[in-house]
Amino acid sequence: MASVNKVILLGNLGRDPEVRYLPSGDPVANITIATSSRFKGKTGEMVEETEWHRVTFFGRLAEIASQYLKKGRPVYVEGRIKTNKYTDKNGVERYSTDIIASEMQLLGGREGMGEPSQGDDDGGYSRQAPAPRPAAAQRPAAPMRQAPAAAPAARPASGFDDMDDDIPF
């Protein structure tokens, strides 16, 4: 049986990244991400619940995280859950759950990213607007004629007309 261990987090950084280096020289960055949910409590008032997640980045992703992530900034992270077992100084066995990140997306504006803000708040990513569609050919006004009853209604081009109809489902 196949299994999946995937986590997707969208939240705010609780602190600046802490970076350390493995004996091999590879960087490791640790952050905490806060995610919040709101719901109506038993008495009818809105309750906000915040969950804190420990996230670890390795390699190039750790370098990027240490350079661009700052406390309070929104971030999107994908990764997997890893639970570690350890014994504390009192001899009690404890567990810690971390997210090992495989992907990260910076969100919000460019403030604090080493570049001046250009007034945009799109996460520093620009997307070109789609090219305008050419206007339909203008025809001179013709006297009104009744369309034949069997004429199909004109439909806008959807871009799917050139696709094969060999869909197996």
C-alpha atoms as an extended CHARMM CRD file, in Angstrom:
* protein
*
       169  EXT
         1         1  MET       CA              0.0000000000        0.0000000000        0.0000000000  PROA      1               0.0000000000
         2         2  ALA       CA              1.3420000000        3.4350000000       -0.9410000000  PROA      2               0.0000000000
         3         3  SER       CA              1.5900000000        6.1710000000        1.6360000000  PROA      3               0.0000000000
         4         4  VAL       CA              1.9680000000        9.9380000000        1.5790000000  PROA      4               0.0000000000
         5         5  ASN       CA              3.7510000000       12.1960000000        4.0540000000  PROA      5               0.0000000000
         6         6  LYS       CA              3.1370000000       15.7360000000        2.8210000000  PROA      6               0.0000000000
         7         7  VAL       CA              2.5970000000       18.9830000000        4.6860000000  PROA      7               0.0000000000
         8         8  ILE       CA              1.5500000000       22.3470000000        3.2670000000  PROA      8               0.0000000000
         9         9  LEU       CA              1.8300000000       25.3850000000        5.5140000000  PROA      9               0.0000000000
        10        10  LEU       CA              0.8450000000       28.9750000000        4.8450000000  PROA      10              0.0000000000
        11        11  GLY       CA              1.6160000000       31.2100000000        7.7900000000  PROA      11              0.0000000000
        12        12  ASN       CA              3.8210000000       33.8820000000        9.3160000000  PROA      12              0.0000000000
        13        13  LEU       CA              7.3680000000       33.5180000000       10.5880000000  PROA      13              0.0000000000
        14        14  GLY       CA              7.6720000000       33.6110000000       14.3620000000  PROA      14              0.0000000000
        15        15  ARG       CA             11.3770000000       34.5200000000       14.3610000000  PROA      15              0.0000000000
        16        16  ASP       CA             14.2810000000       35.1070000000       12.0060000000  PROA      16              0.0000000000
        17        17  PRO       CA             15.8890000000       31.9210000000       10.6520000000  PROA      17              0.0000000000
        18        18  GLU       CA             18.5990000000       30.2980000000       12.7610000000  PROA      18              0.0000000000
        19        19  VAL       CA             21.3740000000       28.9930000000       10.5180000000  PROA      19              0.0000000000
        20        20  ARG       CA             24.0290000000       26.4290000000       11.3960000000  PROA      20              0.0000000000
        21        21  TYR       CA             26.3420000000       24.2830000000        9.3310000000  PROA      21              0.0000000000
        22        22  LEU       CA             26.7810000000       20.5240000000        9.2820000000  PROA      22              0.0000000000
        23        23  PRO       CA             30.3180000000       19.0650000000        9.4880000000  PROA      23              0.0000000000
        24        24  SER       CA             30.0960000000       18.6220000000        5.7030000000  PROA      24              0.0000000000
        25        25  GLY       CA             29.6450000000       22.4010000000        5.3590000000  PROA      25              0.0000000000
        26        26  ASP       CA             26.0130000000       22.1570000000        4.2440000000  PROA      26              0.0000000000
        27        27  PRO       CA             23.7570000000       24.8480000000        5.7500000000  PROA      27              0.0000000000
        28        28  VAL       CA             20.7000000000       24.0440000000        7.8770000000  PROA      28              0.0000000000
        29        29  ALA       CA             18.1170000000       26.7390000000        8.7070000000  PROA      29              0.0000000000
        30        30  ASN       CA             15.3720000000       26.4540000000       11.3280000000  PROA      30              0.0000000000
        31        31  ILE       CA             12.2750000000       28.6300000000       11.5230000000  PROA      31              0.0000000000
        32        32  THR       CA              8.9080000000       28.6030000000       13.2390000000  PROA      32              0.0000000000
        33        33  ILE       CA              5.6880000000       29.2750000000       11.3620000000  PROA      33              0.0000000000
        34        34  ALA       CA              2.4300000000       30.3150000000       13.0150000000  PROA      34              0.0000000000
        35        35  THR       CA             -0.8410000000       29.2250000000       11.4260000000  PROA      35              0.0000000000
        36        36  SER       CA             -4.1720000000       30.4460000000       12.7620000000  PROA      36              0.0000000000
        37        37  SER       CA             -7.7430000000       29.2830000000       12.4540000000  PROA      37              0.0000000000
        38        38  ARG       CA            -10.9230000000       31.0020000000       13.6000000000  PROA      38              0.0000000000
        39        39  PHE       CA            -14.1200000000       29.3580000000       14.6620000000  PROA      39              0.0000000000
        40        40  LYS       CA            -17.1980000000       30.0990000000       16.6910000000  PROA      40              0.0000000000
        41        41  GLY       CA            -16.8490000000       28.8760000000       20.2820000000  PROA      41              0.0000000000
        42        42  LYS       CA            -19.4940000000       27.1800000000       22.4240000000  PROA      42              0.0000000000
        43        43  THR       CA            -20.7580000000       30.5100000000       23.7040000000  PROA      43              0.0000000000
        44        44  GLY       CA            -20.9950000000       31.9870000000       20.1920000000  PROA      44              0.0000000000
        45        45  GLU       CA            -17.9260000000       34.2350000000       20.3080000000  PROA      45              0.0000000000
        46        46  MET       CA            -15.1760000000       33.9580000000       17.6970000000  PROA      46              0.0000000000
        47        47  VAL       CA            -12.1280000000       32.0630000000       18.9190000000  PROA      47              0.0000000000
        48        48  GLU       CA             -8.7350000000       32.2460000000       17.2340000000  PROA      48              0.0000000000
        49        49  GLU       CA             -6.3980000000       29.2930000000       17.6500000000  PROA      49              0.0000000000
        50        50  THR       CA             -2.7180000000       29.5440000000       16.7000000000  PROA      50              0.0000000000
        51        51  GLU       CA             -0.5480000000       26.5170000000       16.0050000000  PROA      51              0.0000000000
        52        52  TRP       CA              3.2590000000       26.7480000000       15.8890000000  PROA      52              0.0000000000
        53        53  HSD       CA              5.2680000000       24.5940000000       13.4800000000  PROA      53              0.0000000000
        54        54  ARG       CA              9.0140000000       23.9780000000       13.5050000000  PROA      54              0.0000000000
        55        55  VAL       CA             10.4380000000       23.8990000000        9.9800000000  PROA      55              0.0000000000
        56        56  THR       CA             13.9310000000       22.8150000000        8.8800000000  PROA      56              0.0000000000
        57        57  PHE       CA             15.5580000000       23.6840000000        5.5530000000  PROA      57              0.0000000000
        58        58  PHE       CA             18.6710000000       22.0000000000        4.1630000000  PROA      58              0.0000000000
        59        59  GLY       CA             21.1980000000       22.9570000000        1.4840000000  PROA      59              0.0000000000
        60        60  ARG       CA             20.4090000000       25.6960000000       -1.0130000000  PROA      60              0.0000000000
        61        61  LEU       CA             16.9000000000       26.1330000000        0.3960000000  PROA      61              0.0000000000
        62        62  ALA       CA             18.4750000000       26.8930000000        3.7970000000  PROA      62              0.0000000000
        63        63  GLU       CA             20.6550000000       29.5820000000        2.2340000000  PROA      63              0.0000000000
        64        64  ILE       CA             17.6590000000       31.1770000000        0.5230000000  PROA      64              0.0000000000
        65        65  ALA       CA             15.5810000000       31.0190000000        3.7210000000  PROA      65              0.0000000000
        66        66  SER       CA             18.3490000000       32.6290000000        5.7880000000  PROA      66              0.0000000000
        67        67  GLN       CA             18.7680000000       35.4090000000        3.2400000000  PROA      67              0.0000000000
        68        68  TYR       CA             15.1270000000       36.3580000000        2.5940000000  PROA      68              0.0000000000
        69        69  LEU       CA             12.9100000000       35.2120000000        5.4650000000  PROA      69              0.0000000000
        70        70  LYS       CA             12.3220000000       37.6540000000        8.3050000000  PROA      70              0.0000000000
        71        71  LYS       CA             10.1780000000       37.5460000000       11.4300000000  PROA      71              0.0000000000
        72        72  GLY       CA              6.5100000000       38.3080000000       10.7480000000  PROA      72              0.0000000000
        73        73  ARG       CA              6.6970000000       37.7420000000        6.9710000000  PROA      73              0.0000000000
        74        74  PRO       CA              4.1790000000       35.3880000000        5.3290000000  PROA      74              0.0000000000
        75        75  VAL       CA              5.5890000000       32.2250000000        3.7510000000  PROA      75              0.0000000000
        76        76  TYR       CA              4.3410000000       29.0950000000        1.9920000000  PROA      76              0.0000000000
        77        77  VAL       CA              6.1860000000       25.8390000000        2.7560000000  PROA      77              0.0000000000
        78        78  GLU       CA              5.7920000000       22.2720000000        1.5170000000  PROA      78              0.0000000000
        79        79  GLY       CA              7.5470000000       19.3550000000        3.1320000000  PROA      79              0.0000000000
        80        80  ARG       CA              7.1760000000       16.2230000000        5.2070000000  PROA      80              0.0000000000
        81        81  ILE       CA              6.6420000000       15.4610000000        8.8930000000  PROA      81              0.0000000000
        82        82  LYS       CA              9.5040000000       13.9710000000       10.8900000000  PROA      82              0.0000000000
        83        83  THR       CA              9.1660000000       12.9960000000       14.5460000000  PROA      83              0.0000000000
        84        84  ASN       CA             12.2990000000       12.6810000000       16.6690000000  PROA      84              0.0000000000
        85        85  LYS       CA             12.5800000000       10.8930000000       20.0020000000  PROA      85              0.0000000000
        86        86  TYR       CA             15.0740000000       12.1220000000       22.5840000000  PROA      86              0.0000000000
        87        87  THR       CA             15.7740000000       11.9650000000       26.3150000000  PROA      87              0.0000000000
        88        88  ASP       CA             15.8280000000       15.2680000000       28.1740000000  PROA      88              0.0000000000
        89        89  LYS       CA             18.2800000000       16.1620000000       30.9530000000  PROA      89              0.0000000000
        90        90  ASN       CA             15.9030000000       14.6600000000       33.5660000000  PROA      90              0.0000000000
        91        91  GLY       CA             15.9030000000       11.3000000000       31.7980000000  PROA      91              0.0000000000
        92        92  VAL       CA             12.3600000000       11.6900000000       30.4350000000  PROA      92              0.0000000000
        93        93  GLU       CA             11.7200000000       10.5060000000       26.8860000000  PROA      93              0.0000000000
        94        94  ARG       CA             10.2900000000       13.2630000000       24.7480000000  PROA      94              0.0000000000
        95        95  TYR       CA              9.2270000000       13.7020000000       21.1380000000  PROA      95              0.0000000000
        96        96  SER       CA              9.5570000000       16.6510000000       18.7870000000  PROA      96              0.0000000000
        97        97  THR       CA              7.8060000000       17.0080000000       15.4710000000  PROA      97              0.0000000000
        98        98  ASP       CA              9.4550000000       18.9860000000       12.6890000000  PROA      98              0.0000000000
        99        99  ILE       CA              8.5990000000       19.7690000000        9.0920000000  PROA      99              0.0000000000
       100       100  ILE       CA             11.4510000000       19.0060000000        6.7010000000  PROA      100             0.0000000000
       101       101  ALA       CA             10.9080000000       21.5440000000        3.9270000000  PROA      101             0.0000000000
       102       102  SER       CA             11.2370000000       20.6280000000        0.2730000000  PROA      102             0.0000000000
       103       103  GLU       CA              9.7280000000       23.7950000000       -1.2420000000  PROA      103             0.0000000000
       104       104  MET       CA              9.2660000000       27.3860000000       -0.1390000000  PROA      104             0.0000000000
       105       105  GLN       CA              7.5250000000       30.4260000000       -1.6100000000  PROA      105             0.0000000000
       106       106  LEU       CA              8.0070000000       33.9420000000       -0.2910000000  PROA      106             0.0000000000
       107       107  LEU       CA              4.7540000000       35.8700000000        0.0200000000  PROA      107             0.0000000000
       108       108  GLY       CA              3.8950000000       39.5310000000        0.4850000000  PROA      108             0.0000000000
       109       109  GLY       CA              5.8390000000       42.5670000000       -0.6800000000  PROA      109             0.0000000000
       110       110  ARG       CA              9.5540000000       43.0730000000       -1.1470000000  PROA      110             0.0000000000
       111       111  GLU       CA             10.1080000000       45.0960000000        2.0200000000  PROA      111             0.0000000000
       112       112  GLY       CA             13.1370000000       43.8710000000        3.9190000000  PROA      112             0.0000000000
       113       113  MET       CA             14.3980000000       41.7170000000        1.0470000000  PROA      113             0.0000000000
       114       114  GLY       CA             17.3920000000       43.8890000000        0.2020000000  PROA      114             0.0000000000
       115       115  GLU       CA             15.5620000000       45.7610000000       -2.5530000000  PROA      115             0.0000000000
       116       116  PRO       CA             13.6180000000       48.9920000000       -2.3570000000  PROA      116             0.0000000000
       117       117  SER       CA              9.8770000000       48.6110000000       -2.4560000000  PROA      117             0.0000000000
       118       118  GLN       CA              8.3110000000       49.5260000000       -5.7640000000  PROA      118             0.0000000000
       119       119  GLY       CA              4.8540000000       49.8820000000       -4.2740000000  PROA      119             0.0000000000
       120       120  ASP       CA              3.8430000000       46.3960000000       -5.3580000000  PROA      120             0.0000000000
       121       121  ASP       CA              2.5490000000       43.8630000000       -2.8990000000  PROA      121             0.0000000000
       122       122  ASP       CA              2.6120000000       40.7740000000       -5.0730000000  PROA      122             0.0000000000
       123       123  GLY       CA              5.4560000000       38.9260000000       -3.3690000000  PROA      123             0.0000000000
       124       124  GLY       CA              8.0540000000       40.2790000000       -5.7320000000  PROA      124             0.0000000000
       125       125  TYR       CA              6.7840000000       38.1630000000       -8.5740000000  PROA      125             0.0000000000
       126       126  SER       CA              5.4950000000       39.8650000000      -11.6440000000  PROA      126             0.0000000000
       127       127  ARG       CA              3.2680000000       38.2380000000      -14.1750000000  PROA      127             0.0000000000
       128       128  GLN       CA              2.7720000000       39.7290000000      -17.5870000000  PROA      128             0.0000000000
       129       129  ALA       CA             -0.7760000000       40.5910000000      -18.4580000000  PROA      129             0.0000000000
       130       130  PRO       CA             -2.1470000000       38.4080000000      -21.2250000000  PROA      130             0.0000000000
       131       131  ALA       CA             -2.0050000000       39.9280000000      -24.6770000000  PROA      131             0.0000000000
       132       132  PRO       CA             -5.3000000000       41.5390000000      -25.6410000000  PROA      132             0.0000000000
       133       133  ARG       CA             -7.3720000000       39.5260000000      -28.0670000000  PROA      133             0.0000000000
       134       134  PRO       CA             -7.7190000000       41.0920000000      -31.4980000000  PROA      134             0.0000000000
       135       135  ALA       CA            -11.1020000000       42.6790000000      -32.0000000000  PROA      135             0.0000000000
       136       136  ALA       CA            -13.4990000000       40.9040000000      -34.3230000000  PROA      136             0.0000000000
       137       137  ALA       CA            -13.4120000000       42.2470000000      -37.8460000000  PROA      137             0.0000000000
       138       138  GLN       CA            -15.7640000000       45.1690000000      -38.0870000000  PROA      138             0.0000000000
       139       139  ARG       CA            -18.3600000000       44.7580000000      -40.8210000000  PROA      139             0.0000000000
       140       140  PRO       CA            -20.3790000000       47.5900000000      -42.2240000000  PROA      140             0.0000000000
       141       141  ALA       CA            -23.9000000000       47.6860000000      -40.9360000000  PROA      141             0.0000000000
       142       142  ALA       CA            -26.1630000000       45.5680000000      -43.1150000000  PROA      142             0.0000000000
       143       143  PRO       CA            -29.8930000000       45.5240000000      -43.2130000000  PROA      143             0.0000000000
       144       144  MET       CA            -31.3260000000       43.2550000000      -40.5310000000  PROA      144             0.0000000000
       145       145  ARG       CA            -32.1820000000       39.8280000000      -41.7980000000  PROA      145             0.0000000000
       146       146  GLN       CA            -33.7510000000       37.0160000000      -39.9470000000  PROA      146             0.0000000000
       147       147  ALA       CA            -31.1770000000       34.2830000000      -39.2930000000  PROA      147             0.0000000000
       148       148  PRO       CA            -32.0890000000       30.8150000000      -40.4710000000  PROA      148             0.0000000000
       149       149  ALA       CA            -33.6930000000       28.8080000000      -37.6720000000  PROA      149             0.0000000000
       150       150  ALA       CA            -31.1930000000       25.9440000000      -37.9640000000  PROA      150             0.0000000000
       151       151  ALA       CA            -28.0850000000       28.1420000000      -37.7330000000  PROA      151             0.0000000000
       152       152  PRO       CA            -25.9650000000       27.2180000000      -34.7080000000  PROA      152             0.0000000000
       153       153  ALA       CA            -25.2110000000       29.9360000000      -32.2080000000  PROA      153             0.0000000000
       154       154  ALA       CA            -21.7480000000       31.3970000000      -32.5710000000  PROA      154             0.0000000000
       155       155  ARG       CA            -19.5210000000       30.4050000000      -29.6690000000  PROA      155             0.0000000000
       156       156  PRO       CA            -16.3300000000       32.1010000000      -28.6280000000  PROA      156             0.0000000000
       157       157  ALA       CA            -13.0600000000       30.3410000000      -29.4040000000  PROA      157             0.0000000000
       158       158  SER       CA            -11.9690000000       28.4910000000      -26.2800000000  PROA      158             0.0000000000
       159       159  GLY       CA             -8.6300000000       27.1740000000      -27.4850000000  PROA      159             0.0000000000
       160       160  PHE       CA             -9.8660000000       23.5990000000      -27.0790000000  PROA      160             0.0000000000
       161       161  ASP       CA            -11.0860000000       23.2130000000      -30.6700000000  PROA      161             0.0000000000
       162       162  ASP       CA             -7.7400000000       21.8750000000      -31.8300000000  PROA      162             0.0000000000
       163       163  MET       CA             -7.4580000000       19.2050000000      -29.1130000000  PROA      163             0.0000000000
       164       164  ASP       CA             -7.8800000000       15.5320000000      -29.8690000000  PROA      164             0.0000000000
       165       165  ASP       CA            -11.0730000000       13.8880000000      -28.7310000000  PROA      165             0.0000000000
       166       166  ASP       CA             -9.2480000000       10.6950000000      -27.7910000000  PROA      166             0.0000000000
       167       167  ILE       CA             -9.7260000000       11.1790000000      -24.0650000000  PROA      167             0.0000000000
       168       168  PRO       CA             -9.7880000000        7.7460000000      -22.3760000000  PROA      168             0.0000000000
       169       169  PHE       CA            -12.3380000000        8.6680000000      -19.7230000000  PROA      169             0.0000000000
